[in-house]
């Protein structure tokens, strides 16, 4: 069924060919996690949209002050933290350890500020009578959808802050290197990006008309 | 590529203690065995559950001794109540789909052989890998714990359709605590599978040894790789779905509960959720899940058949692309589970087309198998027999898919035994045959001993004939109008079905009993089997270049280098009729695709 063909097979050639996949493993794993996490967020947002569409008395209670203002402030803080994260990664790449640490910790601080602003908003809403199963304005699903979507995002921010501090301190002690900062940066930017979906869908679409 | 990924690989020496070596092991091979053990335990439980259900269906009044010990209310005097029948059915489905069909062909064999077949020392994240198993184990324990809570396990089926699954205890026995445990268990399971998928993909892309280009990966690796890509996104959607279901139970939300629902003469204090939402989220996971169960089997079957045909498949590439196409299409067809759910009929059409389209890659795969088999001198042994059985079951079960894919026909066949027969043949049993083929094939590598061939063949014939005896009649029952999930057939028009059900039950008992042969073979051969050589099947891929059982770091101090496509069989000019992948011998077969 086959004939003798003597062909030199050069293994090096194949190594060359596979080089496009030569992404550092940790970075690849983070990208894969982001793909998977994006699916999770997408599922939550689709669920929210599905329910919102199917609910006639969906409330649109948000007012410019305080909700939209607060969301703007949170967005500003989170985008700024994206910038500081970027500067941190750049400093780490140019082996400026001190600077990198400073930016990473600043990012963590901004993340914490974001979380506090968020919690303050949550407390305000809970005070106004919004619960997971009811609210003063309309369908009880509103609270459930709002708290679960923003809650999932908040969980990511809080985990990110913990990770920033943990990776930062290990980086400081030399256990982690610039690549690890970069991998964490990917995560942080992803959390940023998700917020860009949460703001229009969960906040702006529910502004009182 | 090796320098860059080197730092991620944590080189580790064999651990000293028993616990680190066999229980909390970081070694991908031990983790693979643990997954296999878990699947074996799960399949035994699942099979016993199916026996109990079958006995009850054929003889509704039958006393099953000891059953009252499992549940006093569910089986007073050993006779199943209707509710308890559904509860056992739910657990049968859950255990089989999640803890057998997902874990055995994918997590068990994949963990054991994927790193070896790509020429790696281990997976890049061994700790994640260990967590993946133990998280899955915890998930299994939580699922099984549902048997022991007061009302028993949930009765909503493995699909947990809302609102039944979301209402809580008022919806029926097991719908309170049992369903909560179910949701928690499946959510945990998702996390475990995500960790596993992460490891599989990074191993395949980053840990390949020198010379192992993507097209030189064995078909098994491709199958596991494609499966992990599906798992990565499918389980990521089931996870939030289970969490929302959990919230419906414990936090008073009503994501999946519509308003104004009256259950047991009580108006439910919920408002406005959607039952369809659960189905959308569940089946977005659920359909890829079917392929997560079957694609690894395709890889194993191809691998086993090639070795025993002594020639490569007609086209290595097309087989890989077709498996990829299956995976891709599997995301677009999930709505065919919902044709009669009340979804917009136009959506049904939109989901029907890709469902029919999915038969194209499936058919290409089957034709490649059959075309390659045609005229080959297939070595008949237990692995190749089970591989042939896989093809047979996959075709038989697949053909009924043509019917179900069309909304107009599905309206009649939906929720009948036709559907049950369809998915048991094409997914459950075909995948199980893939597991058997893999077990008989790789057992010598894993244990260093051969399994008994005669017992293996007897086991095959019992299982193969039994499988058809059990599930072919399902199709006729379904067409005759036998609805699924009924615990007894008391309606007049169902009376004539009862003899068929008796036949099926006897077949199920015999076929299930024949699995004792397999268990005996597995245990006996483990300790007393004939010692196996390094490469008993004269196979070519990397796992056969290392001792049986493999040493802790797979390749010892040797770093493998690959020179060939994975399946160099029937090669003239070689010293044997095959060339190992890592042999520098310079040959090229006709089918070597360049």
Interface residues (C-beta under 8 A of the other chain):
Chain A: X1 X2 X3 X4 X5 X6 X7 X8 X9 X11 X12 X14 X15 X17 X18 X19 X21 X22 X23 X24 X25 X26 X28 X29 X32 X33 X35 X36 X37 X39 X40 X42 X43 X44 X46 X47 X50 X51 X54 X55 X57 X131 X132 X133 X139 X140 X141 X144 X148 X152 X179
Chain B: X1 X4 X5 X7 X8 X9 X124 X125 X194 X197 X198 X201 X202 X205 X206 X207 X208 X210 X211 X212 X213 X214 X216 X232 X233 X235 X236 X237 X239 X240 X241 X243 X244 X247 X251 X252 X253 X254 X255 X270 X271 X272 X273 X274 X276 X277 X280 X281 X284 X311 X561 X562 X563 X564 X570 X571 X572 X573 X586 X587 X588 X589 X590 X591
